[in-house]
Amino acid sequence: MKMKDRLFKKTRLLFVSPWLLAAAIGLLSLIIVIFAANNIKRERGMLTEGLFRKGEAIIRFVEAGMRASMMTGMVGGMMGMNVPDAGGAAQTQRLIEQASESPDIHYLAVIDVSGKVLVHSDPEKIGATIKRDIAILNQADPNGTFHIVSLQDTRHKVFEVLGPFKPFRGRGGLKKWRQQFKRQYPLKPGELSQGDAPPDSLHLSALGSDTHPQFILVGLDMTELENTIRRYRFQMIFMSITLLLIGLGGWISLMAAQSYSVSQEALNRVQAFTGLLISRLPVGIIATDQEGMIRTFNSTAVAMTGRSAESVRNGKPENVLPLEVARFFAQQEQRDEMIDRDLILTGGDNVQYSLHLSSLPVYNQYSVFMGRVLLMYDLSELKRLQKEIQRHDRLVALGKMAAGVAHEVRNPLSSIKGFATLLGSKFKEGSQEHEAADLMVQEAERLNRSITELLNYARPTALRKEPVNLGEIVELSLKLISSDAQALGVKISLDVEAHLPDIAVDKDKINQVLLNLYLNGLQAMELSTSGKELQVSVRHDKTEKMLVIDVQDTGSGIPPDDLDKVLDPYFTTKPDGTGLGLALAYKIIDEHKGAVRFASTQGKGTTVSVTLPLE
């Protein structure tokens, strides 16, 4: 649950409502649009301000030209020079025409209050009427204002700067300027100044005078302004779309990065879990890649093959694996073949494994061959259980046979023994006939003992269990054979783990088992000349919750071919043995729900392990 909550917290951006995402995108778009509109508006204002300042500069140029013309005319008149129309409308007309030669100036015009054109860059329009709302000057900058008008003939928009036409602004007006000029340059008696010319002529007195206010119009081309605005608008739109895409891309990248991070974390967890699962599986796994190199080799395969993982990985199977296993990869290119075989393999610590091996090809989702996998199943326990079942089946069959033998043989055998005894009494002792009769009696008794042993082996034993200290039972049982061991020159050693828990067993039956194992060990060391030792230990296996008795001798050992037969009834290698001793010991331990296991090395000795469950 905690992992699920952590995963949800890390991926909560991926599970938000689509309406919330749409609202976020809409808000981002609105912010970008407002930002772009403000920038366009600011840029338009800056460009408009630039055109307005340009129009003001043109107006100042015309006014400065008129002042220069008037001064030239007045100074020339004082010097007796004839300056035609100095400072008059004609000179103003020339100034305006010269100023309007710039391609970005549509027109220049001076009008009076009624809108009549006094001077125009196009001489044909002098005297025409241009209607303008002069009242807007009262609400704007006293130096002028601007507005956008459309030309009727071309339908082009013109940026028109409208301002008062006062060449002598800041100097008290034209009248004050003339008076000051007269004081500086007094006229001769009877001389008439230019400013005193008749008012009906279009003279300097009629242009820019305080009594007759005029206004100047400067029509500027807006093409460059519109192109700049259009270009800037396009740039802002492009930038806005770019910002929007960057925002969306950032959000998508964030989700992708988060999704990638979550996917990587999930993949790492899956890989870690898979690696742990493969390493802990009770099945040996060996996998190769497309080039036939070993990439996977788990701990179970290490135990089964006796090879370390470090020495096997990244190697060729035929170079690093046992030949019995490597041949399963020899058919690497036969991709469609699945191989199943059973074999016995000696693994680590010389433990023999009965294995079932399956080799199969591996393909990816595109049906591309990726390598081969070898699965190694340990059938040792299964085969052991099969042998146990077979042994139990034999016991059942033997029990039935023993019951039949006891019923069918014992009665005739008693009659034979009686007749042999009677027959022996008819002859003298020491005679051949008497000895033959005694031999018949002995053989009948031996046959009867065999039937009794067979019945004891086949008959279920009634166990009288009681809690005992297993170490004490082992110690007492060793005392019973101490004299035999001393006679054979065998050293006895005992190792009992401290604080052993009590266990419920039939101590007489367990003592019978231990004596049988001790005697077998002593008999196995009869022919040894040195190093005779019988080692007995009792320990507590806390993992399996069992007590384990190990009886180890240094005798001749058991041949490998006989190791699986030692518990079978009537199997013996002793000339005078019945073959029921170990079989009976196994039967007693089995009735205690325990197990008997043999480990033997020929020429070095045998170890018999008896395990008894605590519960």
Secondary structure as GFF3:
##gff-version 3
##sequence-region A 1 615
A	DSSP	alpha_helix	2	10	.	.	.	ID=ss1
A	DSSP	three_ten_helix	12	15	.	.	.	ID=ss2
A	DSSP	alpha_helix	18	78	.	.	.	ID=ss3
A	DSSP	alpha_helix	89	99	.	.	.	ID=ss4
A	DSSP	beta_strand	105	112	.	.	.	ID=ss5
A	DSSP	beta_strand	117	120	.	.	.	ID=ss6
A	DSSP	three_ten_helix	123	125	.	.	.	ID=ss7
A	DSSP	three_ten_helix	134	139	.	.	.	ID=ss8
A	DSSP	beta_strand	145	150	.	.	.	ID=ss9
A	DSSP	beta_strand	157	164	.	.	.	ID=ss10
A	DSSP	alpha_helix	173	184	.	.	.	ID=ss11
A	DSSP	three_ten_helix	194	196	.	.	.	ID=ss12
A	DSSP	three_ten_helix	204	206	.	.	.	ID=ss13
A	DSSP	beta_strand	214	221	.	.	.	ID=ss14
A	DSSP	alpha_helix	223	280	.	.	.	ID=ss15
A	DSSP	beta_strand	284	288	.	.	.	ID=ss16
A	DSSP	beta_strand	294	297	.	.	.	ID=ss17
A	DSSP	alpha_helix	299	305	.	.	.	ID=ss18
A	DSSP	alpha_helix	309	312	.	.	.	ID=ss19
A	DSSP	alpha_helix	317	320	.	.	.	ID=ss20
A	DSSP	alpha_helix	323	326	.	.	.	ID=ss21
A	DSSP	three_ten_helix	327	329	.	.	.	ID=ss22
A	DSSP	beta_strand	339	346	.	.	.	ID=ss23
A	DSSP	three_ten_helix	348	350	.	.	.	ID=ss24
A	DSSP	beta_strand	352	363	.	.	.	ID=ss25
A	DSSP	beta_strand	369	378	.	.	.	ID=ss26
A	DSSP	alpha_helix	380	425	.	.	.	ID=ss27
A	DSSP	alpha_helix	432	458	.	.	.	ID=ss28
A	DSSP	beta_strand	466	468	.	.	.	ID=ss29
A	DSSP	alpha_helix	470	488	.	.	.	ID=ss30
A	DSSP	beta_strand	491	496	.	.	.	ID=ss31
A	DSSP	beta_strand	503	505	.	.	.	ID=ss32
A	DSSP	alpha_helix	507	524	.	.	.	ID=ss33
A	DSSP	beta_strand	533	541	.	.	.	ID=ss34
A	DSSP	beta_strand	546	552	.	.	.	ID=ss35
A	DSSP	three_ten_helix	560	562	.	.	.	ID=ss36
A	DSSP	alpha_helix	581	591	.	.	.	ID=ss37
A	DSSP	beta_strand	595	601	.	.	.	ID=ss38
A	DSSP	beta_strand	605	613	.	.	.	ID=ss39
###
